[in-house]
């Protein structure tokens, strides 16, 4: 997925996947039996984010290779900085 994301202008800053180890910290409940892959990408502005979404929607390289691995449609969440956020 990373090469496709980079080609579409969305280089991941962080990649996360399910940890299958037993939860040894019961104060932090976790759901079991799920496999999740998530990534964080940062765009300099909303225009570049919109361009990425447009290119991604038109890309066969984005959807077709993923289909055999997906058990549910991908979710896309957009976060925006607040007035108190410090951008670096």
Secondary structure, DSSP 4 states (H G I P E B T S, - for coil): -HHHHHHTT--EEEEEE---S----TTS----S---EEEEE--SSHHHHHHHHHHHHT-HHHHTTTGGG-SSPPP-------TT----
